[in-house]
């Protein structure tokens, strides 16, 4: 199983490296082929979410990692469905149908994989090997998630038209209610605490034992292990770079600041 996961990881990572430059250039500089690429955003989210779950299965107990991915999928679907149908907790919005496939409640499945990217990516940045995931780590990771949403919103709502905001509210950011970002932080925090609980060994002695196992694995598969350990940081950083660049090239200059701040935080979390 470990060998299969390793080859699957390498295949998915290679596919991401191939697809990512096209996504950045296409969206940032409005380079459009003569055929529709409406499916590309969903495909990239499926790829990134799946890659991070496989990555977590290599880094941690594979069944716990798979369970964590399923928990994020189902819980985020519940929260998104509640948001679309009632306006709580994010504000009143709706998905346009570009992201697919649409699930009952009007929420695309691709959005659940976006939540996996957000949660597993930010978790991988703040979590250091040989340590236990604590509340302060979850708070920092949730802050990174909120910063990512600040960079995403102008792109997703006004450039790619993945969703539409129906009521900006009294306080808004590019027409997006500020309650959305507070809720993003809160939802991400809950999901991060759950994922941290599932993936963290909890017992310090078990953490040290796991560390010894990892050291032996590193000696055998040094280059692969290094790539596995860096993948959450790579994917999360690539997301900030892409959305920050798209915001910059389309005149949403304030939205580039969260991307720059997140870059500084990610650098300090090395």
C-alpha positions in Angstrom: 0.0 0.0 0.0 2.8 2.4 0.9 4.5 1.8 -2.5 1.2 2.4 -4.3 0.6 5.6 -2.4 4.1 6.8 -3.2 3.6 6.3 -6.9 0.2 7.8 -6.9 1.6 10.8 -5.0 4.3 11.3 -7.6 1.9 11.0 -10.5 -0.5 13.5 -9.0 2.3 15.9 -8.1 3.7 15.7 -11.7 0.2 16.4 -13.0 -0.1 19.4 -10.7 3.3 20.7 -11.9 2.1 20.4 -15.5 -1.3 22.0 -15.0 -0.4 24.9 -12.6 1.5 27.1 -15.0 -1.3 27.0 -17.5 -3.8 27.9 -14.8 -1.7 30.9 -13.6 -1.0 32.2 -17.1 -4.5 31.7 -18.3 -6.3 33.4 -15.5 -3.8 36.1 -14.7 -3.3 37.3 -18.3 -6.6 36.3 -19.8 -5.1 33.8 -22.2 -8.1 31.8 -23.5 -7.9 28.9 -25.9 -10.6 28.6 -28.7 -12.5 26.0 -26.6 -14.2 26.2 -23.2 -12.1 25.7 -20.1 -14.9 26.1 -17.5 -14.1 22.6 -16.3 -10.5 23.5 -15.5 -11.1 25.2 -12.1 -12.9 22.2 -10.8 -10.3 19.8 -12.2 -7.5 21.7 -10.5 -9.3 21.7 -7.1 -10.0 17.9 -7.4 -6.3 17.4 -8.2 -5.0 19.6 -5.3 -7.4 18.1 -2.7 -6.7 14.5 -3.7 -2.9 15.2 -3.7 -3.0 16.6 -0.2 -5.0 13.6 1.2 -2.6 11.2 -0.4 0.3 13.2 1.0 -1.3 13.1 4.5 -1.7 9.3 4.1 2.1 9.0 3.5 2.9 11.4 6.4 0.5 10.0 8.9 -1.6 6.9 9.6 -3.3 6.4 6.3 -6.7 5.5 7.7 -6.7 8.5 10.0 -5.6 10.7 7.1 -8.4 9.3 4.9 -10.9 9.8 7.7 -9.7 13.4 8.2 -10.3 14.0 4.5 -13.8 12.6 4.6 -14.6 14.6 7.7 -13.5 17.8 6.0 -15.5 16.9 2.9 -18.8 16.1 4.8 -18.6 18.9 7.3 -17.7 21.6 4.8 -20.5 20.4 2.6 -22.9 20.8 5.5 -21.7 24.3 6.3 -21.7 25.4 2.6 -25.2 24.0 2.1 -26.4 25.9 5.2 -24.7 29.1 3.8 -26.3 28.8 0.4 -29.8 28.0 1.7 -29.9 30.4 4.7 -27.1 33.0 4.3 -25.6 31.8 7.6 -22.7 32.0 8.5 -21.0 33.5 5.4 -23.7 35.8 4.1 -26.1 35.4 1.1 -24.4 34.0 -2.0 -25.0 31.3 -4.6 -22.9 29.2 -6.9 -23.2 29.9 -10.6 -22.8 26.4 -12.0 -19.3 26.7 -13.4 -17.8 24.6 -10.6 -19.1 21.0 -10.8 -20.7 18.6 -10.1 -23.5 20.3 -8.2 -24.7 18.4 -5.1 -28.1 18.7 -3.4 -28.3 22.2 -1.9 -26.6 23.8 -4.9 -23.0 23.3 -3.6 -20.4 21.9 -6.1 -18.3 19.0 -5.0 -15.2 20.9 -6.1 -15.7 23.3 -3.2 -15.3 20.4 -0.7 -11.9 19.7 -2.3 -11.1 23.4 -2.0 -11.7 23.1 1.7 -9.4 20.1 1.8 -6.7 22.3 0.2 -7.3 25.0 2.7 -7.3 22.8 5.8 -4.6 20.2 4.9 -2.4 22.9 3.3 -2.5 25.3 6.3 -2.1 22.4 8.7 1.0 21.2 6.9 2.5 24.6 7.1 2.2 25.2 10.8 2.7 21.6 11.9 6.3 20.6 12.5 7.5 17.0 12.6 7.9 15.6 16.1 5.5 18.0 17.7 1.9 17.9 18.9 -0.8 20.1 17.1 -1.9 22.7 19.6 -4.5 25.5 19.7 -2.0 28.2 18.8 -1.1 26.2 15.7 -4.8 25.9 14.8 -5.3 29.6 15.3 -2.3 30.5 13.0 -3.5 28.0 10.4 -7.0 29.4 10.5 -5.6 32.9 10.0 -3.8 31.7 6.9 -7.1 30.2 5.7 -8.8 33.6 6.2 -6.0 35.4 4.3 -6.3 33.0 1.4 -10.0 33.8 1.2 -9.3 37.5 1.1 -7.1 36.8 -1.9 -9.6 34.4 -3.5 -12.8 36.4 -3.4 -12.2 39.0 -6.1 -10.9 36.3 -8.4 -13.7 33.7 -7.8 -16.6 36.2 -7.6 -15.7 38.7 -10.3 -13.1 37.2 -12.7 -14.0 33.5 -12.8 -17.6 33.9 -11.7 -17.7 30.8 -9.6 -20.2 32.3 -7.2 -22.2 35.5 -6.7 -22.7 37.6 -3.6 -26.3 38.7 -3.2 -26.0 41.1 -0.3 -22.7 42.8 0.6 -24.0 44.0 4.0 -23.0 47.2 5.7 -19.3 46.3 5.9 -17.9 44.7 2.8 -14.6 44.0 1.0 -15.0 44.2 -2.7 -18.7 43.6 -2.3 -18.1 40.6 0.0 -19.6 40.9 3.6 -16.9 40.9 6.2 -18.9 38.3 8.1 -17.7 35.9 5.4 -14.1 36.2 6.4 -14.8 35.9 10.2 -16.9 32.8 9.4 -14.1 31.4 7.2 -11.7 31.7 10.1 -14.1 30.1 12.5 -15.0 27.2 10.2 -11.4 26.6 9.3 -10.4 26.6 13.0 -13.0 23.9 13.8 -11.9 21.8 10.9 -8.2 22.2 11.8 -8.8 21.2 15.4 -10.6 18.1 14.1 -7.9 17.2 11.6 -5.2 17.9 14.1 -7.0 15.5 16.5 -7.2 12.8 13.9 -3.6 13.2 12.5 -1.7 14.0 15.7 -0.5 11.1 17.7 -1.3 12.9 21.0 1.0 10.9 23.2 4.5 12.5 23.2 6.2 9.1 23.4 4.3 8.0 20.2 5.4 11.2 18.5 9.0 10.3 19.2 8.4 6.8 18.0 6.9 8.1 14.8 9.9 10.3 14.4 12.3 7.4 14.5 10.2 5.6 11.9 10.3 8.7 9.7 14.1 9.0 10.0 14.5 5.4 8.8 12.2 6.1 5.9 14.1 9.3 5.0 17.3 7.4 4.7 15.7 5.0 2.2 13.7 7.5 0.2 15.2 10.8 1.0 14.2 12.8 -2.1 10.6 11.4 -2.2 10.2 12.1 1.6 11.4 15.6 1.2 8.9 16.3 -1.5 6.1 14.7 0.5 6.9 16.8 3.6 7.0 20.0 1.5 3.9 19.4 -0.6 1.4 21.2 1.7 3.6 24.2 1.8 4.1 24.1 -1.9 0.4 23.9 -2.8 -0.7 26.5 -0.3 2.0 28.9 -1.4 1.1 28.3 -5.1 -2.5 29.2 -4.3 -1.5 32.5 -2.7 0.9 33.3 -5.6 -1.8 32.6 -8.2 -4.6 34.5 -6.6 -2.3 37.4 -5.6 -1.0 37.7 -9.2 -4.5 37.5 -10.6 -5.7 40.2 -8.2 -2.7 42.4 -9.2 -3.2 42.0 -13.0 -6.9 42.7 -12.7 -6.7 45.8 -10.5 -7.8 44.3 -7.2 -4.7 45.8 -5.5 -5.9 45.5 -1.9 -6.4 41.8 -2.4 -2.7 41.3 -3.0 -1.8 42.4 0.5 -3.2 39.3 2.2 -1.2 37.2 -0.2 2.0 39.1 0.7 1.3 38.8 4.4 0.6 35.1 4.1 3.9 34.7 2.2 5.7 36.3 5.1 4.0 34.0 7.6 4.7 30.9 5.6 8.4 32.0 5.4 8.6 32.4 9.1 7.0 28.9 9.7 9.9 27.2 8.0 
